[in-house]
């Protein structure tokens, strides 16, 4: 494949996963994800339960969950007036992120070694 075309494709892939990268780039959201995983709530967790496990306020947890949901990492199911948040195991967002990372790694592996004295 033409190198310029491949770089252009990688740039498009990075743009496509920008929202997930931003969502995962925040330390509070990383902690929130870890806390939710440790809760082992198969049916999902409520905002109040998540709040109890973090140093964040309830509105802050809701805000971060919204960002994770918009990035495609978290889904919500409604049961009456209660909302349950859970991870989507078949998320397209993660597949796109993994594809972009593998593509970037492939391109970087073909770059000249910049640590050699000849460069």
N, CA, C and O of each residue as an XYZ file, in Angstrom:
476
protein
N       0.850     -1.190      0.000
C       0.000      0.000      0.000
C       0.888      1.243      0.000
O       1.950      1.259      0.624
N       0.451      2.264     -0.693
C       1.157      3.535     -0.741
C       1.250      4.106      0.680
O       0.256      4.153      1.404
N       2.457      4.537      1.068
C       2.696      5.025      2.427
C       1.820      6.226      2.780
O       1.288      6.308      3.887
N       1.673      7.156      1.835
C       0.833      8.341      2.103
C      -0.626      7.946      2.319
O      -1.305      8.475      3.199
N      -1.091      7.008      1.500
C      -2.469      6.555      1.639
C      -2.664      5.865      2.991
O      -3.686      6.049      3.652
N      -1.682      5.078      3.387
C      -1.772      4.371      4.663
C      -1.786      5.348      5.837
O      -2.535      5.154      6.795
N      -0.970      6.388      5.770
C      -0.951      7.409      6.820
C      -2.292      8.149      6.854
O      -2.809      8.448      7.930
N      -2.848      8.439      5.691
C      -4.157      9.095      5.624
C      -5.234      8.208      6.249
O      -6.100      8.696      6.976
N      -5.179      6.916      5.965
C      -6.139      5.978      6.560
C      -5.984      5.933      8.074
O      -6.980      5.907      8.797
N      -4.743      5.923      8.561
C      -4.506      5.923     10.006
C      -5.050      7.205     10.636
O      -5.649      7.169     11.710
N      -4.841      8.321      9.970
C      -5.371      9.600     10.483
C      -6.892      9.544     10.595
O      -7.465     10.030     11.570
N      -7.545      8.953      9.595
C      -9.004      8.799      9.640
C      -9.422      7.881     10.783
O     -10.420      8.132     11.459
N      -8.647      6.810     10.996
C      -8.945      5.885     12.090
C      -8.797      6.574     13.443
O      -9.602      6.356     14.349
N      -7.764      7.406     13.575
C      -7.560      8.141     14.828
C      -8.720      9.098     15.073
O      -9.210      9.210     16.196
N      -9.156      9.787     14.024
C     -10.309     10.687     14.160
C     -11.553      9.911     14.590
O     -12.347     10.402     15.392
N     -11.721      8.707     14.061
C     -12.900      7.891     14.374
C     -12.918      7.434     15.831
O     -13.990      7.214     16.393
N     -11.739      7.287     16.453
C     -11.688      6.819     17.844
C     -11.352      7.933     18.826
O     -11.114      7.681     20.007
N     -11.334      9.164     18.331
C     -10.984     10.298     19.194
C     -11.855     10.356     20.443
O     -11.352     10.610     21.537
N     -13.134     10.128     20.292
C     -14.055     10.218     21.433
C     -13.717      9.165     22.500
O     -13.757      9.460     23.694
N     -13.391      7.961     22.076
C     -13.037      6.926     23.050
C     -11.691      7.224     23.698
O     -11.508      6.971     24.889
N     -10.742      7.764     22.920
C      -9.450      8.128     23.494
C      -9.614      9.214     24.549
O      -8.995      9.152     25.610
N     -10.443     10.203     24.261
C     -10.701     11.265     25.235
C     -11.402     10.714     26.474
O     -11.091     11.107     27.598
N     -12.346      9.807     26.263
C     -13.068      9.215     27.390
C     -12.120      8.426     28.282
O     -12.203      8.514     29.507
N     -11.228      7.661     27.682
C     -10.300      6.838     28.452
C      -9.121      7.635     29.007
O      -8.414      7.163     29.897
N      -8.914      8.830     28.489
C      -7.774      9.640     28.898
C      -7.947     10.342     30.230
O      -6.985     10.891     30.767
N      -9.146     10.334     30.767
C      -9.412     11.026     32.025
C      -9.229     10.060     33.202
O      -9.800      8.970     33.211
N      -8.441     10.461     34.177
C      -8.147      9.617     35.336
C      -9.414      9.258     36.131
O      -9.537      8.139     36.629
N     -10.337     10.192     36.247
C     -11.586      9.899     36.968
C     -12.391      8.818     36.253
O     -12.954      7.932     36.897
N     -12.447      8.888     34.918
C     -13.185      7.874     34.167
C     -12.477      6.528     34.221
O     -13.131      5.486     34.264
N     -11.150      6.539     34.220
C     -10.403      5.287     34.365
C     -10.748      4.637     35.704
O     -10.996      3.433     35.770
N     -10.763      5.435     36.765
C     -11.104      4.922     38.094
C     -12.548      4.433     38.134
O     -12.845      3.394     38.725
N     -13.424      5.173     37.515
C     -14.829      4.786     37.476
C     -15.001      3.427     36.780
O     -15.763      2.582     37.249
N     -14.296      3.222     35.671
C     -14.346      1.951     34.951
C     -13.847      0.825     35.849
O     -14.466     -0.236     35.926
N     -12.727      1.060     36.527
C     -12.178      0.031     37.412
C     -13.136     -0.295     38.556
O     -13.321     -1.460     38.909
N     -13.736      0.732     39.123
C     -14.682      0.514     40.220
C     -15.895     -0.296     39.749
O     -16.356     -1.204     40.442
N     -16.399      0.045     38.570
C     -17.550     -0.693     38.038
C     -17.183     -2.157     37.783
O     -17.989     -3.051     38.039
N     -15.980     -2.401     37.283
C     -15.542     -3.775     37.033
C     -15.430     -4.554     38.337
O     -15.784     -5.732     38.394
N     -14.943     -3.904     39.373
C     -14.780     -4.562     40.665
C     -16.120     -4.839     41.341
O     -16.215     -5.720     42.196
N     -17.142     -4.101     40.966
C     -18.474     -4.298     41.554
C     -19.087     -5.616     41.089
O     -19.919     -6.193     41.790
N     -18.690     -6.086     39.934
C     -19.183     -7.343     39.367
C     -20.714     -7.403     39.327
O     -21.317     -8.434     39.625
N     -21.313     -6.303     38.960
C     -22.768     -6.223     38.834
C     -23.143     -6.567     37.392
O     -23.093     -5.701     36.518
N     -23.509     -7.794     37.142
C     -23.805     -8.246     35.771
C     -24.953     -7.468     35.144
O     -24.943     -7.202     33.942
N     -25.933     -7.105     35.946
C     -27.088     -6.395     35.422
C     -26.890     -4.906     35.314
O     -27.781     -4.185     34.864
N     -25.729     -4.439     35.723
C     -25.448     -3.012     35.675
C     -25.432     -2.417     37.062
O     -25.910     -3.017     38.024
N     -24.876     -1.232     37.147
C     -24.756     -0.547     38.430
C     -25.468      0.795     38.361
O     -25.499      1.455     37.323
N     -26.032      1.173     39.485
C     -26.701      2.468     39.568
C     -25.700      3.544     39.940
O     -24.660      3.258     40.533
N     -26.018      4.786     39.589
C     -25.127      5.911     39.848
C     -24.790      6.002     41.337
O     -23.638      6.248     41.694
N     -25.762      5.810     42.191
C     -25.526      5.890     43.642
C     -24.517      4.865     44.116
O     -23.653      5.174     44.937
N     -24.618      3.646     43.607
C     -23.676      2.588     43.991
C     -22.269      2.911     43.521
O     -21.293      2.666     44.229
N     -22.177      3.458     42.327
C     -20.859      3.823     41.786
C     -20.279      4.986     42.589
O     -19.088      5.002     42.900
N     -21.122      5.951     42.917
C     -20.682      7.125     43.678
C     -20.084      6.715     45.013
O     -19.080      7.282     45.445
N     -20.697      5.728     45.675
C     -20.210      5.265     46.980
C     -18.790      4.714     46.908
O     -18.070      4.708     47.906
N     -18.393      4.253     45.731
C     -17.076      3.625     45.573
C     -16.010      4.591     45.052
O     -14.856      4.204     44.864
N     -16.394      5.837     44.822
C     -15.450      6.814     44.278
C     -15.392      8.039     45.180
O     -16.171      8.167     46.124
N     -14.472      8.921     44.883
C     -14.358     10.197     45.594
C     -15.168     11.288     44.893
O     -15.085     12.462     45.254
N     -15.948     10.892     43.892
C     -16.691     11.845     43.075
C     -18.093     12.071     43.613
O     -18.651     11.223     44.309
N     -18.652     13.222     43.281
C     -20.046     13.506     43.633
C     -20.967     12.763     42.666
O     -20.539     12.311     41.604
N     -22.217     12.648     43.046
C     -23.195     11.986     42.174
C     -23.297     12.674     40.803
O     -23.293     11.989     39.780
N     -23.389     14.026     40.759
C     -23.431     14.684     39.440
C     -22.168     14.417     38.614
O     -22.247     14.278     37.394
N     -21.005     14.346     39.273
C     -19.761     14.080     38.548
C     -19.770     12.671     37.963
O     -19.356     12.466     36.822
N     -20.242     11.700     38.745
C     -20.328     10.320     38.248
C     -21.278     10.271     37.052
O     -20.968      9.636     36.044
N     -22.416     10.928     37.153
C     -23.369     10.966     36.037
C     -22.729     11.589     34.798
O     -22.920     11.099     33.684
N     -21.983     12.652     34.990
C     -21.300     13.328     33.875
C     -20.302     12.381     33.205
O     -20.278     12.265     31.980
N     -19.492     11.715     34.001
C     -18.487     10.805     33.438
C     -19.145      9.593     32.769
O     -18.667      9.130     31.733
N     -20.215      9.086     33.336
C     -20.936      7.980     32.706
C     -21.500      8.403     31.349
O     -21.495      7.624     30.396
N     -21.982      9.633     31.274
C     -22.509     10.146     30.004
C     -21.414     10.161     28.941
O     -21.654      9.771     27.798
N     -20.225     10.603     29.306
C     -19.106     10.648     28.362
C     -18.720      9.232     27.933
O     -18.479      8.987     26.751
N     -18.660      8.304     28.882
C     -18.335      6.909     28.556
C     -19.407      6.295     27.671
O     -19.106      5.503     26.778
N     -20.660      6.662     27.923
C     -21.765      6.157     27.106
C     -21.674      6.709     25.684
O     -21.846      5.964     24.719
N     -21.409      7.994     25.549
C     -21.291      8.609     24.226
C     -20.108      8.055     23.440
O     -20.125      8.038     22.209
N     -19.071      7.597     24.165
C     -17.894      7.025     23.514
C     -18.130      5.566     23.110
O     -17.313      4.965     22.413
N     -19.249      5.011     23.554
C     -19.563      3.636     23.192
C     -18.993      2.592     24.127
O     -18.965      1.410     23.786
N     -18.536      3.003     25.306
C     -17.954      2.063     26.258
C     -18.962      1.527     27.261
O     -18.835      0.405     27.752
N     -19.954      2.335     27.555
C     -20.951      1.985     28.564
C     -22.327      2.094     27.937
O     -22.589      2.969     27.111
N     -23.185      1.202     28.342
C     -24.588      1.282     27.928
C     -25.440      1.440     29.171
O     -24.983      1.215     30.292
N     -26.687      1.832     28.955
C     -27.607      2.014     30.060
C     -28.897      1.267     29.752
O     -29.393      1.281     28.626
N     -29.421      0.621     30.773
C     -30.751      0.034     30.636
C     -31.630      0.636     31.716
O     -31.184      0.888     32.836
N     -32.865      0.856     31.365
C     -33.819      1.473     32.275
C     -34.770      0.401     32.781
O     -35.286     -0.413     32.015
N     -34.986      0.420     34.078
C     -35.931     -0.489     34.719
C     -36.854      0.380     35.566
O     -36.504      0.763     36.682
N     -38.015      0.683     35.039
C     -38.908      1.628     35.710
C     -38.262      3.001     35.703
O     -37.988      3.566     34.644
N     -38.020      3.533     36.895
C     -37.369      4.840     37.003
C     -35.881      4.711     37.308
O     -35.195      5.715     37.497
N     -35.386      3.487     37.355
C     -33.982      3.250     37.696
C     -33.151      3.011     36.439
O     -33.574      2.311     35.519
N     -31.965      3.604     36.419
C     -31.025      3.420     35.316
C     -29.852      2.576     35.795
O     -29.292      2.816     36.865
N     -29.494      1.596     34.995
C     -28.370      0.714     35.298
C     -27.334      0.859     34.192
O     -27.661      0.764     33.009
N     -26.094      1.090     34.580
C     -25.007      1.267     33.626
C     -24.145      0.018     33.615
O     -23.840     -0.553     34.662
N     -23.758     -0.398     32.415
C     -22.957     -1.606     32.260
C     -22.062     -1.469     31.040
O     -22.288     -0.626     30.172
N     -21.038     -2.320     30.993
C     -20.117     -2.322     29.862
C     -20.689     -3.168     28.749
O     -21.277     -4.222     28.991
N     -20.513     -2.699     27.532
C     -20.962     -3.432     26.352
C     -19.812     -4.313     25.886
O     -18.821     -3.811     25.355
N     -19.937     -5.615     26.079
C     -18.855     -6.548     25.751
C     -18.565     -6.611     24.254
O     -17.443     -6.940     23.869
N     -19.528     -6.311     23.413
C     -19.348     -6.372     21.964
C     -19.261     -4.977     21.349
O     -19.795     -4.727     20.269
N     -18.598     -4.100     22.035
C     -18.580     -2.708     21.606
C     -17.763     -2.476     20.337
O     -16.617     -2.913     20.235
N     -18.353     -1.800     19.393
C     -17.670     -1.431     18.154
C     -16.551     -0.427     18.445
O     -15.541     -0.390     17.742
N     -16.740      0.375     19.472
C     -15.740      1.387     19.811
C     -14.409      0.730     20.163
O     -13.358      1.183     19.709
N     -14.442     -0.318     20.957
C     -13.201     -1.001     21.330
C     -12.563     -1.675     20.122
O     -11.341     -1.656     19.976
N     -13.376     -2.269     19.260
C     -12.842     -2.898     18.051
C     -12.139     -1.865     17.178
O     -11.063     -2.131     16.642
N     -12.741     -0.692     17.034
C     -12.139      0.374     16.225
C     -10.834      0.856     16.858
O      -9.862      1.125     16.152
N     -10.812      0.964     18.182
C      -9.612      1.397     18.885
C      -8.486      0.375     18.701
O      -7.349      0.743     18.407
N      -8.806     -0.892     18.873
C      -7.806     -1.951     18.708
C      -7.275     -1.965     17.277
O      -6.071     -2.098     17.061
N      -8.169     -1.828     16.306
C      -7.746     -1.805     14.899
C      -6.785     -0.647     14.645
O      -5.760     -0.822     13.986
N      -7.114      0.533     15.164
C      -6.264      1.704     14.970
C      -4.900      1.488     15.615
O      -3.877      1.824     15.018
N      -4.869      0.935     16.819
C      -3.600      0.711     17.511
C      -2.718     -0.302     16.778
O      -1.508     -0.108     16.662
N      -3.323     -1.375     16.289
C      -2.575     -2.381     15.541
C      -2.034     -1.776     14.242
O      -0.893     -2.032     13.860
N      -2.859     -0.976     13.569
C      -2.436     -0.317     12.335
C      -1.263      0.628     12.614
O      -0.279      0.635     11.874
N      -1.368      1.422     13.679
C      -0.291      2.347     14.041
C       0.983      1.574     14.382
O       2.078      1.975     13.990
N       0.840      0.482     15.103
C       1.995     -0.339     15.469
C       2.665     -0.913     14.219
O       3.893     -0.960     14.142
N       1.879     -1.341     13.258
C       2.409     -1.879     12.009
C       3.205     -0.818     11.258
O       4.296     -1.090     10.757
N       2.658      0.387     11.183
C       3.356      1.484     10.496
C       4.654      1.818     11.227
O       5.696      1.990     10.594
N       4.597      1.912     12.549
C       5.791      2.264     13.329
C       6.877      1.199     13.207
O       8.064      1.525     13.220
N       6.488     -0.055     13.091
C       7.474     -1.134     12.961
C       8.276     -1.013     11.669
O       9.400     -1.507     11.584
N       7.701     -0.360     10.671
C       8.381     -0.202      9.385
C       9.198      1.085      9.285
O       9.888      1.302      8.289
N       9.128      1.934     10.300
C       9.913      3.168     10.292
C      11.378      2.848     10.554
O      11.690      1.861     11.221
N      12.276      3.674     10.033
C      13.695      3.430     10.306
C      13.977      3.570     11.795
O      13.340      4.359     12.493
N      14.941      2.792     12.264
C      15.328      2.846     13.674
C      16.066      4.157     13.926
O      17.168      4.360     13.417
N      15.473      5.026     14.693
C      16.046      6.353     14.930
C      17.140      6.327     16.007
O      17.814      7.332     16.228
N      17.313      5.200     16.665
C      18.327      5.121     17.708
C      19.682      4.690     17.172
O      20.686      4.745     17.882
N      19.704      4.256     15.906
C      20.981      3.810     15.339
C      21.850      5.033     15.031
O      21.323      6.100     14.716
N      23.183      4.885     15.121
C      24.089      6.029     14.906
C      24.077      6.545     13.473
O      24.523      7.665     13.221
N      23.574      5.750     12.527
C      23.549      6.183     11.136
C      22.478      7.224     10.864
O      22.538      7.888      9.830
N      21.502      7.396     11.746
C      20.361      8.307     11.505
C      20.568      9.626     12.187
O      19.715     10.509     12.094
